[in-house]
């Protein structure tokens, strides 16, 4: 008899544990937050639009609340952290934008690298002294088309390519996870850094490219090829609740990791390069003004 595959109902009781999920007002973020709350966790929906966050709360039956957080604004990130009270078990870096027209964050970063990577980079490091268990960052299979351009991370000298920018941001998520885990180990911390990707999940992310033809094609793909946001959330939930090694990457087990149940998956050589991960981290510190807060463990 085939072994039953992991599902959200297999999560342990999360009573007494606190989770922050960014971008939790819709899509896989909302699905993940709903299941974490249903399993007994205290869940904070960290969202840019508090009104939409409050609407999302109506789907949740457990201990959950909304706090404003705009990852495209370093001042908002600092305000969120300054308003944090108590400890935190798990930070889920889920929020993101995909294939948008060329735009800038409030701090002048290209929107996709600024939101998907630099915003979460700053949030994670500012919250890290409070985090007790792990950081889960949601990446994408699109990291395979990405290339980190360290001398032009914000697309100031290149002709802008929306999918190239998205791929770079998602590759940055995996390099961030790799370097964060290395630094945590060097500091003697028990906190783990993990990554997950949802495969091809039908969410409203695909309808926000501001390109009508592209949105229509993605809408067809959502109906024909994609799995639900509930299934897409499973890798995030698996990474957030199961005993996995640091730097693990979780994705669907189906064809080309597009759909299915969570399992450990591979990544490209570019996403496994420790030197690029280190250099990206140093550049991210320079751009955000936020540094790794833990000190190396004594030899």
N, C-alpha and C positions, 0 to 999 in steps of 0.2 A: 504494500500500500504506500502510495506517495505521501511524503511528509507534508502536512498542512503548512501553507505559507503564512508568514507573519502578517498580522493585521492590527488595526488600532486597538481592538479588544484584548490584545495580548500585552498591552502596557501594564506595568505594575501599578499599584496604588501610588499616587503622587501627593498624598496628604502631607502637609507641612513643607512642601517645596514651592518655590516661587520662580516663575518664568516671565521673561520679557520677550515678546514677539513683535518685531517691527513690521509695519505694513500689514497688520492683522485685521483690517476692516473688510477684506475681500480675498477671493482666490485661495491659494494654498495656505496663506498666512492665517486667514480666518478658519479654515478647516483644521489646521494644526492647533490653533488656540482653543477651538471648541473641544477637541478631543483631550487636550491637556487639562482643561477645566473640568470636563466630565470625569476624568480620572482622579480628581481631587486636588489638582494643583491650583495655586493662586496664580492667575494669569493677568499680566498687564499688556493691554493692546496699545502699543506705541505707534501712533498714527498722525499723519499730517493734518487730516480733517477730523476734528473731534466729533462733529455731527455724524459723519459716516461711521465712526467708531462706536458711537452710542447706538446707532441702528444695528451694528453687528452684535452688540451685547444682547439684543433680544433673541438671538439664536443660541445663547449660552446659558446653561442652567447652574453653573458652579460659581466659584469665587473669581470674579473678573472685574476689571476696571479699565478705564480709558485714560491715557495721558498723551498730551500733544508732543509730537516729535517730527521735525522737518529735517530729514537727512541731507537736504540740499542747503542747509544753513548751519554753519558751525556754532553760531550763537544759540540757536534752538537746541542743538545737541548739548552744549554746555549747560543750558538752563534745565534740560531734562535730568542731567546727571546731578546738578546742584540740588534739584528738588527730590532726589531719590532718598528714601529713608529705609534703613535696614539693609539686610543682606539679600543676595540674589543667587539662586542656584544655577540657572541656565539662561543665557542670552541667545536668542535665535535671531540672527541677522537675515531676515527674510525679504524686507522691502526692496523694490527695485523698479527701474524703468527699462524699456526695451525698444531699441531701434527708433528712437525719437529723432526729429529734426535737430539740427545743431542749435544747442541752447547752452546757457551758462547758469551755474548755481549762484546763489547770493554772494559767494566768495570768489567767483570768477572761474571755477572749474568747469570743464566740459561736463554736461549734465549727467551722462551715464557713468563715467568714471567717478564723478563727484558724488553721486547718490549711491551707486552700487558698491563702490569700494571705499573712497575717502571718507564718506559719511560714517560708514560702519567701522572703518579703521579708527576714527576719532572716538566714536561711541564705545567701542570695545575697550580701548586703552583707558579711557576715563572711568569706565565702570569696573575695570578689572580688579582693583583692590577689594571690591564687594562680591565678586563672583566666586562661588565655592565649588562648582562642579565642572561646567564646560561652556564653551562657545560653539554654536553651530551656525555656519554660514552657508546660505543657499547659493549654489553656483549654477552651472548649466552645461549641457552638452555643447553649447555654443562656444565654450572655452577652446574647443578644437579648431575654431577658425580665428582665434585671437592671436595677437602679437603685441607684446609689451614694448612700447616705444618710449624708453626712459628719457630721451632727449626731447620728446614732444608728447608727453602723456595726455595733455589737455587739448590736443589737436589745434594748436595755434599756428603751426607752419605747414601742416599737410592739408590737402583737400579733404574735407570732412566726408566720411563714409559711415552711415548710421549703423550698418551691421558690423563693420570693422570696429567701431567704437564699442558696440555691445560685446563683441567677442573679447576685446581687450579687457573690458570691465569684469567679465566672467572669469577670464584667465587670472586676473588680479585677485579675485576671491579665493582661488585655490592656492596661489602663491602666498597670499596673506595667511591662510590657514597653515601652510607649511612652515612659514617663518614664525608665526605665533607659537606653534607647538615647540619649535626649537628653542625659542626664548623662554617659554614656560619650563621646559626641562632644565635649561641652564640655570634658572632661578630656583630650582628645587620645588616648584609648584606642583600640586596634584591636579590642578585644573587642566582640562584637555581641550584642544581645538580640533573640531571636526567639520566636515563639509558634506553637503547633500545636494542632489538635484532631482527635480520632479519628473524628468522625462518630458514627454509632450503632454502637458495637462491643459485642459480647456479652462482658461481664466479670462478676466477682462484685460489682462496685460496685452493680449494680442489685438485689442481694439483701440489701442492708444498710440499707434505709430504716427497718426495724423496724415497718413497716406491712404486715401480711400480705396485704391485698387489693392494695396497690400492688406488692408483691414478685411476686405471682402474675401480675398484668398485665404487668409488665416481663419476667417469665420467658417469657410468650407472645411478647412483642415480640422478645426475644432469639432465639427459634426461628424466627420468621416474617420479621422485618424486618432484623435486625441483621447486620452483617458480623462476621467473626471478630476476635479480639483481635490476631491476626497482621496482618490488613489494617488494623486500627485503629492499629497501631503505626507504619505506614508514614509518616504525616505527621511524627511525632516523629523518625524516622530520617532523613527527608529534611531536616528543619530542622537536625538535629545534624551532618550530614555534607556537605551541598551548599553551594556558594558562593552565598549569598543576601544581599541587602541587609539591614542592620539594621532591626529592627521589622517584618520580614516575618511574615506569618501564613499557615500552611500547613494545608490540610484536604483532605478527599476531593473528587474531581472529579465525583462522581455527583449524582443528583437531590437537590437541596436540601442538598448536602454531607453526606448521610447515609452514603454508602458510596462506595467507589472508590479510585482511586490518587491519590497526593499531588500537589497543585498549589497555587499561591498563591491565596488566597481573600480576600474582603472582610470588613469588620466594620461594625458599626453606627456611626452618628455619635457616640453616647455613648461608644463604645470608642475613638474617635479624637479626643476632646476634650483638648487639652493642658493646659488650666487645671484641669479635674477631676483629670487625672493628677498634676499638680503638687501639688494640695491633698491628694489621697489619699496621696501619697508623704510629705508633711510630717506628716500624721496618723499614718501607719504608723511613722515614725521616733519620734514622741512615744509611741505605744503600746508599741513594742517596745524602745525605748532603743537602737536600732541605726541608725547613720547611714551615708550613702554615704561610702566610705573614700578616694575619689580626689579630688585637688585639681584645680581648673580649669586648663587649659593657659594658658600665658602668651600674651598678645595679640601 
